[in-house]
Amino acid sequence: MFNNYENNYIFKILLKVYYMQLFKDSDGGLDGILRKVGNKVKDGFRNFKDKVNEPLKYLEGLEKVGDKTYYGLQKVKDRILKYGTIIKDKIGEFPKYLNKELEKIVYKTMEYVPKIAFSALPSPARVSISEGLYIINADKSLRGKLIGYGLIIAGGASAVVSYVMFGLHAIHSLPSNHVHLVGYIAFVPNGLTINYDGQTGLGGDLILPNGTEIKNVIWIGQYAGTINNTHILMNQLNSQFVGQIDPINGQQYVPLRDFYIIDTNNSQVPIQQTTIGGQTYYVIDANNINPADIAGFYTYQGWVTNFVEAINTPGTYAAVLPGNSPVFQWENLTGTVAYQTKIYGHYGPFAGGVVLILPNKTIIPYGTPASPAGSAISFDSPSQVYNSSS
């Protein structure tokens, strides 16, 4: 066994031999070791640089993507601004275009409706057209015009249907005996007298509740003489006043027409078909009608059918114009007829200055003769007073 000194000595010799062998095995000894260490360090830094460059390249790629996205969005924005302006301009022109096209349709409707017996249209068609005209005048917006023109076009379509269904065959809408209608009908004398079965009958037309007009009608029985005298007086007043100037509104007076309403809600109307001189007539025997269901009226001759349809329209009511009513000053046909009905009251048994008020606030001025004055017909003697705001 070696002592400690010997052991240390031997260990040192062996350690030197080991390192000498190590340097011998290595390429270049210590320089080789240092070179390897340096290479390792360089490779490490190179790998580190590559790792660091990868995110930078990625970020550069993102920047390019961002640039492309920005320029792409900029192009989209420019196109939106360009075409958006065009679309906006077109949208701005659309209401004018639509309004112009709707007006063309309405003018065509109003042009052809009178040609297909407009006075013979059913009440819904005429109400639809009048409502449409009122809305157009009251509401100038696109919405108002769309609604108004829609109602007028619907009324025009109804006119065409009515013409096809009823206009060509109106004369056959009356049976040859008693007629039971629901609503108000009007007898409109034409000034002719016709001998029927030994009686003097009055010639005229009959307007049914739906506005259909029946020609060649004869009225016999009660009120025949009264109606004839009233009609003669009405014609005399027309000859005197028509063409003169209304001192209130400065407009010319127009022909007024008397007519006689029968309330068929309460009375069946006896109508007999007959032939006189080869002509077919429809004879109304007024003796079989309750006097309370017959009343006389007068208004502008072009409004008689409108009047009949108005009183058959739910919601229509009558009112009296006060003496200072601004309606008399209206510079239109309504103002003229309103005052003219009062003027005629100074020269005969007439009471004017009355108006029908329709649901759409349209008014129809009229008057009433002293007889017949059926108590069952509320429009003959209204108690309500009309003012321009009602």
Secondary structure as GFF3:
##gff-version 3
##sequence-region A 1 390
A	DSSP	alpha_helix	4	25	.	.	.	ID=ss1
A	DSSP	alpha_helix	29	112	.	.	.	ID=ss2
A	DSSP	three_ten_helix	114	116	.	.	.	ID=ss3
A	DSSP	three_ten_helix	118	120	.	.	.	ID=ss4
A	DSSP	alpha_helix	123	138	.	.	.	ID=ss5
A	DSSP	alpha_helix	142	165	.	.	.	ID=ss6
A	DSSP	three_ten_helix	167	173	.	.	.	ID=ss7
A	DSSP	beta_strand	178	179	.	.	.	ID=ss8
A	DSSP	beta_strand	184	196	.	.	.	ID=ss9
A	DSSP	beta_strand	199	207	.	.	.	ID=ss10
A	DSSP	beta_strand	213	220	.	.	.	ID=ss11
A	DSSP	alpha_helix	224	241	.	.	.	ID=ss12
A	DSSP	beta_strand	256	263	.	.	.	ID=ss13
A	DSSP	beta_strand	269	276	.	.	.	ID=ss14
A	DSSP	beta_strand	279	285	.	.	.	ID=ss15
A	DSSP	three_ten_helix	286	288	.	.	.	ID=ss16
A	DSSP	three_ten_helix	291	293	.	.	.	ID=ss17
A	DSSP	beta_strand	294	300	.	.	.	ID=ss18
A	DSSP	three_ten_helix	301	303	.	.	.	ID=ss19
A	DSSP	alpha_helix	304	311	.	.	.	ID=ss20
A	DSSP	beta_strand	317	320	.	.	.	ID=ss21
A	DSSP	three_ten_helix	326	329	.	.	.	ID=ss22
A	DSSP	alpha_helix	333	344	.	.	.	ID=ss23
A	DSSP	beta_strand	350	357	.	.	.	ID=ss24
A	DSSP	beta_strand	363	369	.	.	.	ID=ss25
A	DSSP	three_ten_helix	378	380	.	.	.	ID=ss26
###
